[in-house]
Amino acid sequence: MAIQSINPATNKLIRSFEPLTEDAIAEKLTLAFEASRTYPAVPLEHRALCMRKLASLLEHETTDLARTITLEMGKPLHAAEQEVLKCATACRYYADNAARILTPEPIATENHSYVRWDPLGVILAVMPWNFPFWQVFRFLAPALMAGNVGLLKHASNVPQCALDIESLVRRAGFPRGTFQALLIEARQVERVLADPRIAAVTLTGSEPAGRAIAAQAGWLIKKSVLELGGSDPFLVLPSADLNAAVETAVRARLVNAGQSCIAAKRFIIHESIYDAFEKRFVALMDSMKIGDPMKEDTDIGPLATAKIAEELETQVKAAINEGARVLTGGERMLGNGNYFEPTVLTNVPRSSPVYREELFGPVAMLFPARDLAEAIEIANDTPFGLAASAWTRDPAEQQRLVSELQSGAVFINAMVASDPRLPFGGIKHSGYGRELSAAGMREFLNAKTVVLASPVSAPPLAHER
């Protein structure tokens, strides 16, 4: 089956690619493994030079790269440009900080002891379409700076993004084979991961995909990192700046047309301010402009594929059938593109499957809470645990939220966002392991313990006494 690049705004085919043959995959694996045996010897200063060149290429070619992103997955062009520039910040962060992160750590013992950080080798990255550059670069930048080698299996609907990234890395001066794109189908991933030359795997994607990768990696005893879905809560309490909370709530729900694992999806509002929040939230959702993602004034572009739009439509209809009330939207829009109305649901029953599912599109669910305790209870009543945003100016409430919310990150009076300086990842069904920061770089490094003892001072063994 061909790998197709289809414009989600028109559903017209842009370009088609044949998946790699088994022989072609074998050649790429061989090249990657050979690179993994020599690349760690490349001085860190040279890696940093290439990484800074990569950042410069991203900055100089932002418009063209962003256009490819928009054509393949539908986000507004201005958002795609921001994504490309964010990738450049990650490259510069690791170029500037890799030496510090990789510095051996001395350990106080009776001998000369320390921990050094060694690369694992060839890392397979299975990446999604929703942030087709950023998701890759938050793996790529730390991996290459650490001396690892990357093989990218990108989502099948963004093949041109995958090839663009491979080209950027090559033109930045990284040695041949250190980063390659694999244009393969999902069914071929199992064969690649099973190859003994693959040292580890990282996946960002759906829960079913994560389970499949984790099961195989576990059987093969290979390190894995999973960044999966989220049903992130957005809590608003009486002391919050309501205007700021509402404006941020709408942005947090509609980022990337709602197709983001860390997009706020469940809005939990203290009952004393619920009516005021609901009124402003619905009005602002209604004001968002839907349309051609190539136009500067577009707020929301199409969903990435027709299948995603169909699945979201099914979820919304199921919620309505189970008792939910639609405050605005609720329909898939007519026409050639995969457009869906910004939607607000309330009265979603706890017994409804939609209550605990991830809604990957511009659909928000509102829930009133009697007090802080109930707000936290609702927020934690989910199989996911990626991130949470909470709004209050009360220091005691802030500390309780930070302590009791079950998630990989808690943002107080701010929208959840990834940052190269901060660890990123979740708990529960949102996955395990971390990306970004020092923690993300060290996920695919061997923490090697080194002890240098003096032979003269070595104590005799028990049988020698």
C-alpha angles and dihedrals in degrees: 000000000000121000104236134201106208126181105236091203091063105010088231121143113252101179140340130215132192113233116250116271121239089257092052091049090051091052092052092048090051092049092048093049093049089050091050090059095055107025097075088063091060106106115256089235090060092048089052091050091054091045092054090048087052090053090050092051090052091050095046094046099038097122096050094044092047090051090058090050092051094046093050103041107012109240116146112275094241090055091049090052090052089051093054092049091049088057088056090054090054091051091051093045093057094040088055099040108032094092091055094045093047096045110121112255116229116224122204108239135132087270134047099279134170144152119240126192117231126182117249098218129237114022121195113215119198105192137184134234102237096083098015095179104029096049090053097044095051085062098033100052099052093037096054094041089052092054097256125132123231135217113187123208099184127191111284094239094060104051094138090055089053092051092045091055092049090051092049092053092049093048090048088066103253112152119269113278098018092113127017135168118228112208095201137135123255091254090061094058093081091058092049095047090049092058108108091225090068107090101185144348137224124194134187112187147075127347093248091051090048092051091051094049094043092050094051094042090049092051090049091044092236125147114255136186120197128196105181139163131318141201094196120196125225110199124195121190130189097264093055124113093255097199092051091045094052095046092048092044092058092047090046092053098042101042107129089001087297092301098127130107090221096043110122108253108165117052113200112191130185107248093236091066099024098105093048092047093047094051094050094040094052092046092052093046088052091053096059114113116232120198151082107010090212091066119092096225096053114115099182128030129191125293112263099252140011089243092058091051091049093049092049091049090052092051093050093048090049091052091051092049089052094053107278118142123223113225094180138349118000099159139098107238121244120245140063099302131074096252124157127188118247100259136198121195128189135177091039102170119235089232092060116103088223088064089072101028127098111250104209100197142048096309122121129191120208124207129181119219128199095215145341093283093055091044090056091045092054092044092054094043094098137088088233129079112177108125143330137206119207129184122207137117093209109107093207092052090047092055093047092050092049090050102042107034108101104223144104091252138019121199116194115207090347140089116258112254138158119248128185089230095056131065112252126201145089148242134231111019091347089082139247139271127043139263129203129021121049090307092060094049092049095052088082099038130093110239093216116195113217123191120183109191126181110246090217094058097041110124117239118259118253094254091052094060 
